Amino acid sequence: MGRLAALLGGLVPISSPYPASAGGEGVRIEWHEGAIATLLESPTGEVGKWLERAGERVADRARSLAPRDTGQLADSIDSGVEVGSHGLEARIGPAEDRNARAEGRRANEDVARFVELGTSRRRASPFLRPALSAAQGS
């Protein structure tokens, strides 16, 4: 039970023993719904923290694999955890470059797509997919 308490960070109160159906003493566990939700569904919970660390490992690998013509693409690769339509999601890729189009240049996300997938004039140089594959293999 010590490992469970460590994992849950003391968020789930465990009450005193009560008579078990077999005639002996048992243990009754009371689940604290809010604590479980934080643990499993919040970016600040243990699962969210684990996902953030895993996402950062993928982002580090993607930065190392990204072409370094100017270094801007590699420098723009970021990771983060957010609550999406299917629960917690890690977002890994170029940080949004809001001023790029207004300044008449390509945004980081456009450059990343062209580099990762290639174009009719440029061969693909994947860096995100291999970074994810490497993380899944380790």
DSSP file (Angstrom, degrees, kcal/mol; ACC not computed):
  #  RESIDUE AA STRUCTURE BP1 BP2  ACC     N-H-->O    O-->H-N    N-H-->O    O-->H-N    TCO  KAPPA ALPHA  PHI   PSI    X-CA   Y-CA   Z-CA
    1    1 A M     >        0   0    0      0, 0.0     4,-2.3     0, 0.0     5,-0.2   0.000 360.0 360.0 360.0 -22.5    0.0    0.0    0.0
    2    2 A G  H  >  +     0   0    0      1,-0.2     4,-2.2     2,-0.2     5,-0.1   0.880 360.0  51.1 -61.0 -39.5    3.0    2.3    0.5
    3    3 A R  H  > S+     0   0    0      2,-0.2     4,-2.6     1,-0.2    -1,-0.2   0.904 109.6  49.9 -66.0 -41.4    3.6    2.5   -3.3
    4    4 A L  H  > S+     0   0    0      2,-0.2     4,-2.7     1,-0.2    -2,-0.2   0.929 111.1  48.9 -61.9 -45.0   -0.1    3.3   -4.0
    5    5 A A  H  X>S+     0   0    0     -4,-2.3     5,-1.5     1,-0.2     4,-0.8   0.887 111.7  49.8 -62.5 -38.4    0.1    6.1   -1.4
    6    6 A A  H  <5S+     0   0    0     -4,-2.2     3,-0.3     2,-0.2    -2,-0.2   0.916 112.2  47.5 -66.3 -42.3    3.3    7.4   -3.0
    7    7 A L  H  <5S+     0   0    0     -4,-2.6    -2,-0.2     1,-0.2    -1,-0.2   0.913 115.8  43.9 -63.3 -43.2    1.8    7.4   -6.5
    8    8 A L  H ><5S-     0   0    0     -4,-2.7     3,-1.4    -5,-0.2    -1,-0.2   0.566 103.1-134.1 -81.9  -7.3   -1.4    9.1   -5.3
    9    9 A G  T 3<5 -     0   0    0     -4,-0.8    -3,-0.2    -3,-0.3    -4,-0.1   0.804  65.0 -60.2  62.1  29.8    0.6   11.6   -3.2
   10   10 A G  T 3 <S+     0   0    0     -5,-1.5    -1,-0.3    -6,-0.2    -4,-0.1   0.668 106.0 126.4  74.8  15.3   -1.7   11.2   -0.3
   11   11 A L    <   +     0   0    0     -3,-1.4    24,-0.2    -6,-0.2    25,-0.1   0.702  58.0  65.4 -80.8 -18.7   -4.7   12.3   -2.3
   12   12 A V  S    S-     0   0    0     -7,-0.1     2,-0.2    23,-0.1    -1,-0.1  -0.888  80.5-141.9-109.2 108.8   -6.9    9.3   -1.5
   13   13 A P        -     0   0    0      0, 0.0    17,-1.2     0, 0.0     2,-0.5  -0.461  10.1-151.3 -69.8 137.4   -7.8    9.0    2.1
   14   14 A I  B     -A   29   0A   0     15,-0.2    15,-0.2    -2,-0.2    17,-0.0  -0.946  14.2-147.4-111.2 123.5   -7.9    5.4    3.4
   15   15 A S        -     0   0    0     13,-1.1    13,-0.3    -2,-0.5     3,-0.1  -0.161  29.1 -75.9 -84.7 179.8  -10.3    4.8    6.3
   16   16 A S        -     0   0    0      1,-0.1    12,-0.4    11,-0.1    -1,-0.2  -0.255  61.0 -80.6 -72.6 161.6  -10.0    2.4    9.2
   17   17 A P        -     0   0    0      0, 0.0    10,-0.2     0, 0.0    -1,-0.1  -0.206  46.2-171.2 -61.2 152.2  -10.6   -1.3    8.9
   18   18 A Y  E     -B   26   0B   0      8,-0.9     8,-2.9    -3,-0.1     2,-0.2  -0.930  39.5 -74.3-137.5 163.1  -14.1   -2.7    8.8
   19   19 A P  E     -B   25   0B   0      0, 0.0     6,-0.3     0, 0.0     2,-0.1  -0.397  49.5-140.3 -62.7 125.8  -15.5   -6.3    8.9
   20   20 A A    >   -     0   0    0      4,-4.1     3,-1.9    -2,-0.2     6,-0.0  -0.431  23.9-108.1 -81.5 161.6  -14.9   -8.0    5.6
   21   21 A S  T 3  S+     0   0    0      1,-0.3    -1,-0.1     2,-0.1     4,-0.1   0.753 116.8  63.8 -63.5 -24.0  -17.5  -10.3    4.1
   22   22 A A  T 3  S-     0   0    0      2,-0.1    -1,-0.3     1,-0.1     3,-0.1   0.412 122.9-101.2 -82.1   3.4  -15.3  -13.4    4.9
   23   23 A G  S <  S+     0   0    0     -3,-1.9     2,-0.1     1,-0.4    -2,-0.1   0.351  92.4  93.4  96.7  -6.8  -15.6  -12.7    8.6
   24   24 A G  S    S-     0   0    0      1,-0.1    -4,-4.1    -5,-0.0    -1,-0.4  -0.405  85.3 -75.7-105.7-173.1  -12.2  -11.0    9.1
   25   25 A E  E     +B   19   0B   0     -6,-0.3     2,-0.2    -2,-0.1    -1,-0.1  -0.637  50.0 179.7 -84.7 143.5  -11.1   -7.4    9.1
   26   26 A G  E     -B   18   0B   0     -8,-2.9    -8,-0.9    -2,-0.3     2,-0.4  -0.635  27.5-106.5-126.2-173.9  -10.7   -5.7    5.7
   27   27 A V        -     0   0    0    -10,-0.2     2,-0.5    -2,-0.2   -11,-0.1  -0.977  22.1-151.5-122.0 133.6   -9.6   -2.3    4.5
   28   28 A R        -     0   0    0     -2,-0.4   -13,-1.1   -12,-0.4     2,-0.5  -0.908   8.3-159.8-106.0 128.4  -12.0    0.2    3.1
   29   29 A I  B     -A   14   0A   0     -2,-0.5     2,-0.6   -15,-0.2   -15,-0.2  -0.932   1.8-158.0-110.5 126.4  -10.8    2.7    0.6
   30   30 A E        -     0   0    0    -17,-1.2     2,-0.5    -2,-0.5    -2,-0.0  -0.911  13.5-142.7-103.8 118.7  -12.7    5.9    0.0
   31   31 A W        -     0   0    0     -2,-0.6     2,-0.9   -19,-0.1     3,-0.1  -0.682   3.9-145.4 -83.7 125.9  -12.0    7.5   -3.4
   32   32 A H     >  -     0   0    0     -2,-0.5     4,-2.5     1,-0.2     3,-0.4  -0.816   9.8-155.8 -90.9 104.3  -11.8   11.2   -3.4
   33   33 A E  H  > S+     0   0    0     -2,-0.9     4,-2.4     1,-0.3    -1,-0.2   0.855  89.9  49.4 -53.8 -43.2  -13.3   12.1   -6.8
   34   34 A G  H  > S+     0   0    0      2,-0.2     4,-2.2     1,-0.2    -1,-0.3   0.891 111.7  48.7 -65.3 -39.2  -11.6   15.5   -7.0
   35   35 A A  H  > S+     0   0    0     -3,-0.4     4,-2.6     2,-0.2    -2,-0.2   0.902 111.9  48.7 -68.4 -40.6   -8.2   14.1   -6.1
   36   36 A I  H  X S+     0   0    0     -4,-2.5     4,-2.6     2,-0.2     5,-0.3   0.912 110.6  51.5 -65.1 -41.7   -8.5   11.2   -8.6
   37   37 A A  H  X>S+     0   0    0     -4,-2.4     4,-3.0    -5,-0.2     5,-0.6   0.914 111.7  46.9 -61.2 -42.8   -9.6   13.7  -11.3
   38   38 A T  H  X5S+     0   0    0     -4,-2.2     4,-1.1     3,-0.2     7,-0.3   0.933 113.0  50.2 -63.2 -45.3   -6.5   15.9  -10.6
   39   39 A L  H  <5S+     0   0    0     -4,-2.6     8,-1.9     6,-0.2     9,-0.4   0.911 126.4  22.7 -58.1 -46.4   -4.3   12.8  -10.6
   40   40 A L  H  <5S+     0   0    0     -4,-2.6    48,-0.3    -5,-0.1    -2,-0.2   0.755 131.7  31.0 -97.5 -27.7   -5.5   11.5  -13.9
   41   41 A E  H  <5S+     0   0    0     -4,-3.0    -3,-0.2    -5,-0.3    -2,-0.1   0.520  94.5  85.9-118.0  -7.4   -7.0   14.4  -15.8
   42   42 A S  S ><<S-     0   0    0     -4,-1.1     3,-1.7    -5,-0.6     6,-0.7  -0.783  70.3-134.0-100.6 139.9   -5.2   17.6  -14.9
   43   43 A P  T 3  S+     0   0    0      0, 0.0     9,-0.2     0, 0.0    -1,-0.1   0.739 111.5  52.8 -58.3 -20.7   -1.9   18.8  -16.5
   44   44 A T  T 3  S+     0   0    0      4,-0.1    -5,-0.1    -6,-0.1    -6,-0.1   0.514  93.5  93.4 -93.2  -5.6   -0.7   19.4  -13.0
   45   45 A G  S <> S-     0   0    0     -3,-1.7     4,-2.5    -7,-0.3    -6,-0.2  -0.196  96.5 -93.7 -77.9 176.5   -1.5   15.9  -11.8
   46   46 A E  H  > S+     0   0    0      1,-0.2     4,-2.2     2,-0.2     5,-0.2   0.880 126.2  48.3 -61.5 -40.6    0.9   13.0  -11.8
   47   47 A V  H  > S+     0   0    0     -8,-1.9     4,-2.6     2,-0.2    -1,-0.2   0.915 112.1  49.8 -67.4 -41.5   -0.2   11.7  -15.2
   48   48 A G  H  > S+     0   0    0     -6,-0.7     4,-2.1    -9,-0.4    -2,-0.2   0.886 110.8  49.6 -62.7 -39.4    0.1   15.2  -16.7
   49   49 A K  H  X S+     0   0    0     -4,-2.5     4,-2.2     2,-0.2    -1,-0.2   0.900 111.5  48.8 -66.4 -40.7    3.6   15.7  -15.2
   50   50 A W  H  X S+     0   0    0     -4,-2.2     4,-2.5     1,-0.2    -2,-0.2   0.927 111.5  49.5 -63.4 -44.1    4.6   12.3  -16.7
   51   51 A L  H  X S+     0   0    0     -4,-2.6     4,-2.6     1,-0.2    -2,-0.2   0.873 109.0  53.1 -63.5 -37.1    3.2   13.3  -20.0
   52   52 A E  H  X S+     0   0    0     -4,-2.1     4,-2.1     2,-0.2    -1,-0.2   0.917 110.1  47.2 -63.6 -43.8    5.0   16.6  -19.9
   53   53 A R  H  X S+     0   0    0     -4,-2.2     4,-1.8     2,-0.2    -2,-0.2   0.920 113.4  48.3 -63.9 -43.0    8.4   14.9  -19.3
   54   54 A A  H  X S+     0   0    0     -4,-2.5     4,-1.9     1,-0.2    -2,-0.2   0.909 111.5  50.6 -63.7 -42.1    7.7   12.4  -22.1
   55   55 A G  H  X S+     0   0    0     -4,-2.6     4,-2.6     1,-0.2    -1,-0.2   0.875 108.0  52.5 -63.2 -38.2    6.8   15.2  -24.4
   56   56 A E  H  X S+     0   0    0     -4,-2.1     4,-2.7     2,-0.2    -1,-0.2   0.866 106.2  53.9 -67.7 -35.3    9.9   17.1  -23.6
   57   57 A R  H  X S+     0   0    0     -4,-1.8     4,-2.0     2,-0.2    -1,-0.2   0.916 111.0  46.1 -63.3 -41.7   12.0   14.0  -24.4
   58   58 A V  H  X S+     0   0    0     -4,-1.9     4,-2.7     2,-0.2    -2,-0.2   0.922 112.7  50.3 -65.7 -43.2   10.4   13.8  -27.8
   59   59 A A  H  X S+     0   0    0     -4,-2.6     4,-2.6     2,-0.2    -2,-0.2   0.903 108.8  51.9 -62.4 -41.4   10.9   17.6  -28.4
   60   60 A D  H  X S+     0   0    0     -4,-2.7     4,-1.8     1,-0.2    -1,-0.2   0.927 112.1  46.2 -59.6 -44.4   14.5   17.3  -27.4
   61   61 A R  H  X S+     0   0    0     -4,-2.0     4,-1.5     1,-0.2    -2,-0.2   0.909 111.4  51.4 -65.7 -41.4   15.0   14.5  -29.9
   62   62 A A  H  X S+     0   0    0     -4,-2.7     4,-1.7     1,-0.2    -2,-0.2   0.897 107.9  53.0 -62.9 -39.9   13.1   16.5  -32.6
   63   63 A R  H  < S+     0   0    0     -4,-2.6    -1,-0.2     1,-0.2    -2,-0.2   0.895 109.3  49.1 -60.4 -39.6   15.3   19.5  -32.0
   64   64 A S  H  < S+     0   0    0     -4,-1.8    -1,-0.2     1,-0.2    -2,-0.2   0.789 115.6  43.5 -72.5 -25.6   18.4   17.4  -32.5
   65   65 A L  H  < S+     0   0    0     -4,-1.5    -1,-0.2    62,-0.2    -2,-0.2   0.653  89.3 105.0 -91.9 -17.6   17.0   15.9  -35.8
   66   66 A A  S  < S-     0   0    0     -4,-1.7     8,-0.0    -5,-0.2    61,-0.0  -0.359  83.2-100.5 -67.0 141.3   15.7   19.1  -37.3
   67   67 A P        -     0   0    0      0, 0.0     7,-0.5     0, 0.0     4,-0.2  -0.282  27.6-146.1 -58.5 148.3   17.7   20.6  -40.1
   68   68 A R        +     0   0    0      1,-0.2    -2,-0.0     2,-0.1    -3,-0.0  -0.257  50.1 133.5-115.9  44.7   19.9   23.5  -39.0
   69   69 A D  S    S-     0   0    0      1,-0.1    -1,-0.2     2,-0.0     0, 0.0   0.983 102.8 -10.6 -55.6 -57.7   20.0   25.9  -42.0
   70   70 A T  S    S-     0   0    0     -3,-0.2    -1,-0.1     0, 0.0    -2,-0.1   0.561  90.6-124.4-113.7 -17.5   19.3   28.9  -39.7
   71   71 A G  S  > S+     0   0    0     -4,-0.2     4,-2.4     3,-0.0     5,-0.2   0.315  81.2 113.5  88.0  -7.9   18.4   27.0  -36.5
   72   72 A Q  H  > S+     0   0    0      2,-0.2     4,-1.4     1,-0.2     5,-0.1   0.898  74.2  49.8 -64.9 -41.0   15.1   28.8  -36.3
   73   73 A L  H >> S+     0   0    0      2,-0.2     4,-0.7     1,-0.2     3,-0.6   0.960 113.5  44.7 -63.5 -50.8   13.0   25.6  -36.8
   74   74 A A  H >4 S+     0   0    0     -7,-0.5     3,-1.0     1,-0.2    -2,-0.2   0.903 113.1  51.9 -59.7 -41.7   14.9   23.6  -34.2
   75   75 A D  H 3< S+     0   0    0     -4,-2.4    -1,-0.2     1,-0.2    -2,-0.2   0.766 105.7  56.1 -66.5 -24.6   14.7   26.5  -31.8
   76   76 A S  H << S+     0   0    0     -4,-1.4    19,-2.9    -3,-0.6    -1,-0.2   0.615  77.8 112.7 -84.8 -11.3   11.0   26.8  -32.3
   77   77 A I  E <<  +C   94   0C   0     -3,-1.0     2,-0.3    -4,-0.7   -14,-0.0  -0.458  43.6 165.2 -70.3 128.8   10.2   23.2  -31.3
   78   78 A D  E     -C   93   0C   0     15,-3.4    15,-2.3    -2,-0.2     2,-0.3  -0.837  23.4-150.6-136.4 166.1    8.3   23.2  -28.0
   79   79 A S  E     +C   92   0C   0     -2,-0.3     2,-0.3    13,-0.2    13,-0.2  -0.981  19.7 157.5-140.9 156.4    6.2   20.8  -26.0
   80   80 A G  E     -C   91   0C   0     11,-1.6    11,-3.3    -2,-0.3     2,-0.4  -0.977  32.8-119.5-167.5 165.0    3.3   21.2  -23.6
   81   81 A V  E     +C   90   0C   0     -2,-0.3     2,-0.3     9,-0.2     9,-0.2  -0.947  34.3 164.6-117.3 135.3    0.4   19.3  -22.1
   82   82 A E  E     -C   89   0C   0      7,-2.5     7,-2.8    -2,-0.4     2,-0.7  -0.947  42.5-102.4-142.8 163.5   -3.2   20.4  -22.4
   83   83 A V  E     +C   88   0C   0     -2,-0.3     5,-0.2     5,-0.2     2,-0.1  -0.812  48.8 176.2 -90.2 118.6   -6.7   19.0  -21.9
   84   84 A G  E >   -C   87   0C   0      3,-3.6     3,-1.4    -2,-0.7     5,-0.0  -0.351  49.6 -78.3-109.8-168.8   -8.1   18.1  -25.3
   85   85 A S  T 3  S+     0   0    0      1,-0.3     3,-0.1    -2,-0.1    -2,-0.0   0.707 131.4  41.5 -67.7 -20.3  -11.3   16.4  -26.5
   86   86 A H  T 3  S-     0   0    0      1,-0.4     2,-0.3     0, 0.0    -1,-0.3   0.143 123.5 -93.8-111.9  17.9   -9.9   13.0  -25.5
   87   87 A G  E <  S+C   84   0C   0     -3,-1.4    -3,-3.6     2,-0.0    -1,-0.4  -0.801  87.7   9.8 107.0-150.6   -8.3   13.9  -22.2
   88   88 A L  E     -C   83   0C   0     -2,-0.3     2,-0.4   -48,-0.3    -5,-0.2  -0.441  68.1-176.2 -69.4 136.8   -4.7   14.9  -21.6
   89   89 A E  E     -C   82   0C   0     -7,-2.8    -7,-2.5    -2,-0.2     2,-0.5  -0.997  21.7-138.5-135.9 138.9   -2.7   15.5  -24.8
   90   90 A A  E     -C   81   0C   0     -2,-0.4     2,-0.6    -9,-0.2    -9,-0.2  -0.834  16.6-155.6 -92.8 133.2    0.9   16.3  -25.3
   91   91 A R  E     +C   80   0C   0    -11,-3.3   -11,-1.6    -2,-0.5     2,-0.4  -0.953  16.5 175.6-110.9 122.1    1.6   18.9  -28.0
   92   92 A I  E     +C   79   0C   0     -2,-0.6   -13,-0.2   -13,-0.2   -15,-0.1  -0.992  32.9  70.6-129.2 126.1    5.0   18.7  -29.6
   93   93 A G  E    S-C   78   0C   0    -15,-2.3   -15,-3.4    -2,-0.4     2,-0.1  -0.967  83.6 -22.0 159.4-170.6    6.1   20.9  -32.5
   94   94 A P  E     -C   77   0C   0      0, 0.0   -17,-0.3     0, 0.0     3,-0.1  -0.394  67.1-111.7 -67.5 138.4    7.0   24.4  -33.5
   95   95 A A        -     0   0    0    -19,-2.9    13,-0.2     1,-0.1    14,-0.2  -0.394  45.4 -90.0 -64.9 146.1    5.6   27.1  -31.3
   96   96 A E        -     0   0    0     12,-0.1     2,-0.7     1,-0.1    -1,-0.1  -0.363  34.1-154.4 -62.0 133.3    3.0   29.3  -32.9
   97   97 A D    >   +     0   0    0      1,-0.2     3,-0.9    -3,-0.1     4,-0.5  -0.796  17.5 175.9-111.8  85.5    4.6   32.2  -34.7
   98   98 A R  T 3  S+     0   0    0     -2,-0.7     4,-0.4     1,-0.2     3,-0.2   0.758  74.8  48.4 -67.6 -28.1    1.7   34.8  -34.7
   99   99 A N  T 3> S+     0   0    0      1,-0.2     4,-1.9     2,-0.1    -1,-0.2   0.597  86.4  90.0 -89.3 -10.5    3.6   37.6  -36.3
  100  100 A A  T <4>S+     0   0    0     -3,-0.9     5,-2.6     1,-0.2     3,-0.3   0.920  88.9  42.4 -56.8 -53.0    5.1   35.7  -39.2
  101  101 A R  T >45S+     0   0    0     -4,-0.5     3,-1.4     1,-0.2    -1,-0.2   0.891 113.1  52.9 -65.2 -38.7    2.4   36.2  -41.8
  102  102 A A  T 345S+     0   0    0     -4,-0.4    -1,-0.2     1,-0.3    -2,-0.2   0.827 110.5  49.3 -64.0 -30.4    1.9   39.9  -40.9
  103  103 A E  T 3<5S-     0   0    0     -4,-1.9    -1,-0.3    -3,-0.3    -2,-0.2   0.376 120.2-111.0 -90.3   4.2    5.6   40.4  -41.4
  104  104 A G  T < 5S+     0   0    0     -3,-1.4     2,-0.3     1,-0.3    -3,-0.2   0.763  79.6 111.4  76.2  26.0    5.5   38.6  -44.8
  105  105 A R  S   <S-     0   0    0     -5,-2.6    -1,-0.3    -6,-0.2     2,-0.2  -0.866  74.2 -90.0-126.7 164.6    7.5   35.5  -43.8
  106  106 A R        -     0   0    0     -2,-0.3     2,-0.1    -3,-0.1    -6,-0.0  -0.477  42.7-119.6 -73.4 140.9    6.6   31.8  -43.3
  107  107 A A    >>  -     0   0    0     -2,-0.2     4,-2.2     1,-0.1     3,-0.6  -0.445  23.4-112.2 -76.9 154.0    5.4   30.8  -39.9
  108  108 A N  H 3> S+     0   0    0      1,-0.2     4,-2.7     2,-0.2     5,-0.2   0.871 117.5  54.8 -53.4 -41.3    7.3   28.1  -38.0
  109  109 A E  H 3> S+     0   0    0      1,-0.2     4,-1.9     2,-0.2    -1,-0.2   0.853 108.0  49.4 -66.4 -33.0    4.5   25.6  -38.3
  110  110 A D  H <> S+     0   0    0     -3,-0.6     4,-2.4     2,-0.2    -2,-0.2   0.937 112.0  47.6 -67.5 -46.4    4.4   26.0  -42.1
  111  111 A V  H  X S+     0   0    0     -4,-2.2     4,-2.6     1,-0.2     5,-0.2   0.915 110.9  52.2 -60.3 -43.7    8.2   25.5  -42.4
  112  112 A A  H  X S+     0   0    0     -4,-2.7     4,-3.1     1,-0.2     5,-0.3   0.915 109.7  48.7 -60.4 -43.9    8.0   22.4  -40.1
  113  113 A R  H  X S+     0   0    0     -4,-1.9     4,-2.6     2,-0.2     5,-0.4   0.924 112.6  47.9 -62.3 -44.8    5.3   20.9  -42.3
  114  114 A F  H  X S+     0   0    0     -4,-2.4     4,-1.7     2,-0.2    -2,-0.2   0.900 116.8  43.0 -63.5 -41.1    7.3   21.5  -45.5
  115  115 A V  H  < S+     0   0    0     -4,-2.6    10,-3.7    -5,-0.2    -2,-0.2   0.941 117.5  45.1 -70.7 -47.4   10.5   20.1  -44.0
  116  116 A E  H  < S+     0   0    0     -4,-3.1    -2,-0.2    -5,-0.2    -3,-0.2   0.908 130.0  22.3 -63.5 -44.8    8.7   17.1  -42.3
  117  117 A L  H  < S-     0   0    0     -4,-2.6     7,-0.3    -5,-0.3    -1,-0.2   0.631 101.5-135.9-102.0 -16.4    6.6   16.1  -45.3
  118  118 A G     <  -     0   0    0     -4,-1.7     2,-0.2    -5,-0.4     5,-0.2  -0.108  11.8-119.0  82.3 172.6    8.5   17.6  -48.2
  119  119 A T        -     0   0    0      3,-2.7     3,-0.1    -4,-0.1     5,-0.1  -0.746  37.4 -85.8-135.5-176.3    7.1   19.6  -51.2
  120  120 A S  S    S+     0   0    0     -2,-0.2     3,-0.1     1,-0.2    -2,-0.0   0.726 131.8  34.3 -67.9 -19.1    7.0   19.1  -54.9
  121  121 A R  S    S+     0   0    0      1,-0.2     2,-0.4     2,-0.0    -1,-0.2   0.488 116.6  55.0-112.5  -6.2   10.4   20.9  -55.0
  122  122 A R  S    S-     0   0    0     -3,-0.1    -3,-2.7    -8,-0.1    -1,-0.2  -0.990  77.2-125.5-135.5 130.5   12.0   19.7  -51.7
  123  123 A R        -     0   0    0     -2,-0.4    -5,-0.3    -5,-0.2    -3,-0.1  -0.402  41.1 -98.2 -67.7 145.9   12.6   16.2  -50.5
  124  124 A A        -     0   0    0     -7,-0.3    -8,-0.2    -5,-0.1    -9,-0.1  -0.365  30.6-169.1 -65.0 142.8   11.1   15.4  -47.0
  125  125 A S        -     0   0    0    -10,-3.7    -8,-0.1   -11,-0.1    -1,-0.1  -0.659  18.7-155.9-129.5  75.2   13.5   15.6  -44.0
  126  126 A P        +     0   0    0      0, 0.0   -10,-0.1     0, 0.0    -9,-0.1  -0.202  33.0 149.9 -58.8 139.2   11.4   14.1  -41.2
  127  127 A F     >  +     0   0    0    -15,-0.1     4,-1.0     3,-0.0   -62,-0.2   0.493  68.2  52.0-137.1 -31.3   12.3   15.1  -37.7
  128  128 A L  H  > S+     0   0    0      2,-0.2     4,-2.3     3,-0.1     5,-0.2   0.946 110.1  46.3 -76.6 -49.8    9.1   14.9  -35.7
  129  129 A R  H  > S+     0   0    0      1,-0.2     4,-2.7     2,-0.2     5,-0.2   0.921 113.8  48.2 -62.2 -44.5    8.0   11.3  -36.6
  130  130 A P  H  > S+     0   0    0      0, 0.0     4,-2.4     0, 0.0    -1,-0.2   0.874 110.0  53.7 -63.5 -33.1   11.5    9.8  -36.1
  131  131 A A  H  X S+     0   0    0     -4,-1.0     4,-1.8     2,-0.2    -2,-0.2   0.917 111.1  45.3 -65.1 -42.1   11.6   11.6  -32.7
  132  132 A L  H  X S+     0   0    0     -4,-2.3     4,-2.2     2,-0.2    -1,-0.2   0.915 112.5  51.1 -66.5 -42.9    8.3   10.1  -31.7
  133  133 A S  H  X S+     0   0    0     -4,-2.7     4,-1.6     1,-0.2    -2,-0.2   0.902 109.4  50.7 -61.2 -40.8    9.4    6.7  -32.9
  134  134 A A  H  X S+     0   0    0     -4,-2.4     4,-0.8     1,-0.2    -1,-0.2   0.890 110.5  49.2 -64.1 -39.1   12.6    6.9  -31.0
  135  135 A A  H  < S+     0   0    0     -4,-1.8     3,-0.5     1,-0.2    -1,-0.2   0.872 109.6  51.3 -68.8 -36.4   10.7    7.8  -27.8
  136  136 A Q  H  < S+     0   0    0     -4,-2.2    -1,-0.2     1,-0.2    -2,-0.2   0.807 108.5  53.1 -70.1 -28.3    8.2    4.9  -28.3
  137  137 A G  H  <        0   0    0     -4,-1.6    -1,-0.2     1,-0.2    -2,-0.2   0.651 360.0 360.0 -80.7 -15.8   11.1    2.5  -28.7
  138  138 A S     <        0   0    0     -4,-0.8    -1,-0.2    -3,-0.5    -2,-0.2   0.459 360.0 360.0 -97.3 360.0   12.9    3.5  -25.4
